[in-house]
Amino acid sequence: MTILNDVIRFGPAGNSDSFYEQGYKSSVDMPKWLHDMGLTAYEYTCTHGVNIGEDTARAIGQEARKWNIALSVHAPYYINLVAKDKDKRARTKRHMMDSLRVARWMGAKRVVFHPGSCSKMDRRTALDIAIDFLKEIIDEAREFIEEGIHLCPETMGKVNQLGTVDEVLEMCLLHESLIPTLDFGHINAMGRGSIRSREDYLNIINRAREVLGEDRARYFHCHFSRIEYSNGGEKRHWTLKDTEYGPEFEPLAEVLVSLDLKPIIICESRGTMAEDAAQLKKIADQKIHLFNAGIL
């Protein structure tokens, strides 16, 4: 297992509105921009398709290495491991392989993906189909895996989507290279406000430790944002300032520090993802200080 982060790393998913407002146009400029904000991670989003060329991807990677930014790639939303249609399965596989290729060009070590929909069948059947299909993808992706690139299935926020904590952990049992993406905003939305305390976070992380062992649980991938939800789960992302929506980050930071966990935390706030990532880092740094002082 390739481990790059010896500290908790923080960064955004995509580019903040302020990045463009300041006159920047290319994601090649993001690594230095993030470094100047004190951030150390960046998730390049291919969520609406893999549309980046090799030269640009390699340039982003070169800048990321220069400025100590750990890169990940978010694969397209169109991926659906539960698809039965031959053409849809072929497109899903192509989206995955294209995302892995972009990760290789960039030097990114993690490719995050959504597992798919389970609206037309029971969850167990959907999970079995997804696992079988993921086995095929892993076989085809072996050259990328051997280079140290990790596939990272993500916990989802809508009731009709595959991707509860246990479902994602079961997928990760397929191969030791798979790392879970624990999206706590999604988990909270799927559970309609299920994360209320430090213990709730601890239960989720201890479940990952129980299923996957210490290493993968310690270095898990993480998404964090406040998310509005309804009875069907996730509705929309908000910012850290929108305190009417959960979950809260402080108790998660306490768990991370007390257990000496080293995830990459990607903030998915609406429009202010980099600024909010910096705020999350500030909170974590405060908890580290308290822990070292014997107060936490």
C-alpha positions as CSV (number, residue, x, y, z in Angstrom):
1,M,0.0,0.0,0.0
2,T,1.4,3.4,-1.0
3,I,1.2,5.9,1.8
4,L,2.0,9.5,1.0
5,N,0.5,11.4,3.9
6,D,2.4,11.3,7.3
7,V,0.1,14.2,8.4
8,I,-3.6,14.9,8.0
9,R,-3.8,16.7,4.6
10,F,-6.5,19.2,3.7
11,G,-7.6,20.5,0.4
12,P,-10.6,21.2,-1.9
13,A,-12.6,19.3,-4.5
14,G,-12.2,21.5,-7.5
15,N,-11.6,25.2,-7.6
16,S,-13.1,27.8,-5.3
17,D,-15.1,30.7,-6.8
18,S,-12.4,33.0,-5.4
19,F,-9.7,31.3,-7.5
20,Y,-11.4,32.5,-10.7
21,E,-12.4,35.9,-9.1
22,Q,-8.7,36.5,-8.5
23,G,-8.1,36.1,-12.3
24,Y,-6.8,32.5,-12.4
25,K,-8.1,30.4,-15.3
26,S,-6.1,27.1,-15.2
27,S,-6.0,24.4,-12.7
28,V,-2.2,24.3,-13.3
29,D,-2.1,27.3,-11.0
30,M,-4.0,25.5,-8.2
31,P,-1.1,23.8,-6.4
32,K,0.8,27.0,-5.6
33,W,-2.5,28.8,-4.8
34,L,-3.4,26.1,-2.3
35,H,0.1,26.0,-0.9
36,D,-0.1,29.7,-0.2
37,M,-3.3,29.1,1.7
38,G,-1.5,26.4,3.9
39,L,-3.3,23.5,2.2
40,T,-1.7,20.2,1.1
41,A,-4.2,18.3,-1.0
42,Y,-6.3,18.8,-4.1
43,E,-8.9,16.6,-5.7
44,Y,-9.2,17.2,-9.4
45,T,-12.8,16.7,-10.4
46,C,-13.7,14.8,-13.6
47,T,-17.2,14.5,-12.3
48,H,-18.9,15.5,-15.6
49,G,-16.4,13.6,-17.8
50,V,-12.7,13.1,-18.3
51,N,-11.9,16.1,-20.5
52,I,-8.3,16.9,-19.5
53,G,-5.4,16.3,-21.8
54,E,-2.2,14.6,-20.9
55,D,0.0,17.8,-21.1
56,T,-2.2,19.7,-18.7
57,A,-2.5,16.8,-16.4
58,R,1.2,16.3,-16.3
59,A,1.7,20.1,-15.7
60,I,-0.7,19.9,-12.7
61,G,1.2,17.0,-11.3
62,Q,4.6,18.8,-11.7
63,E,3.2,21.8,-9.8
64,A,1.7,19.6,-7.1
65,R,5.0,17.9,-6.5
66,K,6.8,21.2,-6.4
67,W,4.3,22.6,-3.8
68,N,3.8,19.4,-1.7
69,I,0.1,18.9,-2.8
70,A,-1.2,15.3,-2.6
71,L,-3.5,14.8,-5.7
72,S,-6.6,12.7,-6.1
73,V,-9.0,12.4,-9.0
74,H,-12.8,12.2,-8.7
75,A,-14.1,10.0,-11.5
76,P,-17.2,10.9,-13.5
77,Y,-20.7,10.7,-11.8
78,Y,-21.8,8.6,-14.7
79,I,-20.1,5.5,-13.3
80,N,-22.6,2.8,-12.2
81,L,-21.3,-0.5,-11.1
82,V,-24.9,-1.8,-10.8
83,A,-25.6,-1.3,-14.5
84,K,-26.8,-4.4,-16.4
85,D,-26.9,-2.9,-19.9
86,K,-23.9,-3.9,-21.9
87,D,-23.2,-0.4,-23.3
88,K,-23.6,1.2,-19.9
89,R,-21.2,-1.2,-18.3
90,A,-18.7,-0.5,-21.1
91,R,-19.0,3.2,-20.5
92,T,-18.5,2.7,-16.8
93,K,-15.4,0.8,-17.4
94,R,-14.1,3.4,-19.8
95,H,-14.8,6.2,-17.3
96,M,-12.8,4.3,-14.7
97,M,-9.9,3.6,-16.9
98,D,-9.8,7.1,-18.2
99,S,-9.8,8.4,-14.6
100,L,-6.9,6.1,-13.7
101,R,-5.0,7.3,-16.8
102,V,-5.4,10.9,-15.7
103,A,-4.2,10.0,-12.2
104,R,-1.1,8.3,-13.7
105,W,-0.4,11.5,-15.8
106,M,-0.8,13.7,-12.7
107,G,1.0,11.4,-10.2
108,A,-2.3,11.2,-8.2
109,K,-2.5,8.2,-6.0
110,R,-6.3,8.0,-5.4
111,V,-9.3,7.8,-7.7
112,V,-12.6,8.4,-6.0
113,F,-15.8,7.0,-7.6
114,H,-19.5,6.7,-6.8
115,P,-20.7,3.0,-6.8
116,G,-24.0,3.5,-8.5
117,S,-27.8,3.3,-8.1
118,C,-29.8,0.7,-6.3
119,S,-33.2,2.2,-7.0
120,K,-34.5,-0.7,-9.1
121,M,-33.5,-3.6,-6.9
122,D,-32.8,-4.5,-3.3
123,R,-29.5,-3.3,-1.8
124,R,-28.0,-6.8,-1.4
125,T,-28.6,-7.7,-5.0
126,A,-27.2,-4.3,-6.2
127,L,-24.1,-4.8,-4.0
128,D,-23.4,-8.3,-5.4
129,I,-23.6,-7.0,-8.9
130,A,-21.4,-4.0,-8.1
131,I,-18.8,-6.3,-6.4
132,D,-18.7,-8.6,-9.4
133,F,-18.2,-5.7,-11.8
134,L,-15.6,-4.1,-9.6
135,K,-13.6,-7.4,-9.8
136,E,-13.5,-7.0,-13.5
137,I,-12.4,-3.4,-13.3
138,I,-9.6,-4.3,-10.8
139,D,-8.4,-7.0,-13.1
140,E,-8.2,-4.5,-16.0
141,A,-6.7,-1.8,-13.8
142,R,-3.8,-4.0,-12.5
143,E,-1.1,-2.0,-14.2
144,F,-2.4,1.2,-12.5
145,I,-2.8,-0.6,-9.1
146,E,0.8,-1.9,-9.4
147,E,2.0,1.7,-9.8
148,G,0.4,2.6,-6.5
149,I,-2.9,4.1,-7.6
150,H,-5.8,3.3,-5.3
151,L,-9.5,3.1,-6.2
152,C,-11.6,4.7,-3.5
153,P,-15.3,3.9,-3.5
154,E,-17.3,6.6,-1.8
155,T,-20.1,6.5,0.8
156,M,-23.2,8.1,-0.7
157,G,-25.8,10.5,0.6
158,K,-29.1,9.4,-1.1
159,V,-31.2,6.4,0.0
160,N,-31.5,5.2,-3.6
161,Q,-27.7,5.1,-4.1
162,L,-25.4,2.2,-3.3
163,G,-22.8,3.3,-0.7
164,T,-23.5,2.9,2.9
165,V,-20.5,2.6,5.2
166,D,-20.8,-1.2,5.3
167,E,-21.4,-1.5,1.5
168,V,-18.2,0.6,0.8
169,L,-16.2,-1.4,3.3
170,E,-17.3,-4.7,1.7
171,M,-16.3,-3.4,-1.7
172,C,-12.9,-2.6,-0.3
173,L,-12.4,-6.2,0.8
174,L,-12.0,-7.1,-2.8
175,H,-8.4,-6.0,-3.0
176,E,-5.9,-4.6,-0.4
177,S,-5.3,-1.5,-2.6
178,L,-8.9,-0.2,-2.3
179,I,-9.3,2.6,0.2
180,P,-12.7,3.8,1.4
181,T,-13.8,7.4,0.8
182,L,-15.7,8.2,4.0
183,D,-17.9,11.2,3.1
184,F,-19.3,12.2,6.5
185,G,-21.7,14.8,5.0
186,H,-23.1,11.9,2.8
187,I,-23.2,9.5,5.8
188,N,-25.1,12.1,7.8
189,A,-27.5,12.8,5.0
190,M,-28.1,9.1,4.3
191,G,-28.9,8.6,8.0
192,R,-31.0,11.8,8.1
193,G,-28.8,13.4,10.7
194,S,-27.2,10.3,12.1
195,I,-23.9,12.0,13.1
196,R,-24.4,14.0,16.2
197,S,-21.4,13.3,18.4
198,R,-17.8,12.2,18.7
199,E,-19.0,8.7,19.4
200,D,-20.9,8.6,16.1
201,Y,-17.7,9.4,14.2
202,L,-15.8,6.9,16.4
203,N,-18.2,4.1,15.6
204,I,-17.8,4.7,11.8
205,I,-14.0,4.7,12.0
206,N,-13.9,1.7,14.3
207,R,-16.1,-0.2,11.9
208,A,-13.5,0.6,9.1
209,R,-10.7,-0.6,11.4
210,E,-12.6,-3.8,12.2
211,V,-13.3,-4.6,8.5
212,L,-10.1,-3.4,6.8
213,G,-7.5,-3.3,9.5
214,E,-5.4,-0.5,10.9
215,D,-3.6,0.7,7.8
216,R,-6.4,1.4,5.5
217,A,-8.5,2.8,8.3
218,R,-5.7,5.1,9.4
219,Y,-5.1,6.5,5.9
220,F,-8.6,6.6,4.6
221,H,-9.8,9.2,2.1
222,C,-12.3,11.7,3.4
223,H,-14.9,14.1,2.0
224,F,-16.4,16.7,4.3
225,S,-19.1,19.4,3.9
226,R,-22.3,20.5,5.4
227,I,-25.2,18.9,3.5
228,E,-28.9,19.6,3.5
229,Y,-31.1,16.4,3.4
230,S,-34.7,15.3,3.2
231,N,-36.3,11.9,3.8
232,G,-34.6,10.7,0.6
233,G,-31.2,11.7,1.9
234,E,-28.8,14.4,0.3
235,K,-30.3,17.5,-1.2
236,R,-27.5,20.0,-1.6
237,H,-24.1,21.0,-0.3
238,W,-23.6,24.2,1.8
239,T,-20.6,26.0,3.4
240,L,-19.2,25.8,6.9
241,K,-20.9,29.1,7.7
242,D,-24.3,27.4,7.0
243,T,-24.5,26.1,10.5
244,E,-28.1,25.0,10.2
245,Y,-26.8,22.0,8.4
246,G,-24.5,19.2,9.7
247,P,-22.4,17.5,10.5
248,E,-19.9,19.3,12.7
249,F,-16.2,18.9,12.1
250,E,-14.9,19.4,15.7
251,P,-15.8,16.0,17.1
252,L,-14.3,14.3,14.0
253,A,-11.1,16.3,14.4
254,E,-10.9,15.1,18.0
255,V,-11.3,11.4,16.9
256,L,-8.6,11.8,14.2
257,V,-6.1,13.4,16.6
258,S,-6.8,11.0,19.5
259,L,-6.4,7.9,17.3
260,D,-3.4,9.3,15.3
261,L,-5.3,8.9,12.0
262,K,-3.8,10.5,8.8
263,P,-6.5,10.8,6.2
264,I,-6.6,13.1,3.2
265,I,-9.6,15.4,3.9
266,I,-11.2,16.9,0.8
267,C,-13.7,19.7,1.4
268,E,-16.7,19.9,-0.8
269,S,-18.3,23.1,0.4
270,R,-20.4,25.0,-2.1
271,G,-18.1,27.5,-3.8
272,T,-15.8,28.0,-0.8
273,M,-14.2,24.6,-0.8
274,A,-10.6,25.8,-0.4
275,E,-11.4,28.5,2.2
276,D,-13.4,26.0,4.2
277,A,-10.6,23.4,3.9
278,A,-8.3,25.9,5.5
279,Q,-10.8,26.4,8.3
280,L,-11.0,22.6,8.8
281,K,-7.2,22.5,9.0
282,K,-7.2,25.3,11.6
283,I,-9.7,23.3,13.7
284,A,-7.6,20.2,13.5
285,D,-4.4,22.1,14.3
286,Q,-6.1,23.4,17.5
287,K,-7.1,19.9,18.5
288,I,-3.6,18.7,17.9
289,H,-2.3,21.4,20.2
290,L,-4.8,20.5,22.9
291,F,-3.9,16.8,22.6
292,N,-0.2,17.5,22.9
293,A,-0.9,19.6,25.9
294,G,-2.8,16.8,27.5
295,I,-6.1,18.6,27.5
296,L,-7.9,16.7,24.8
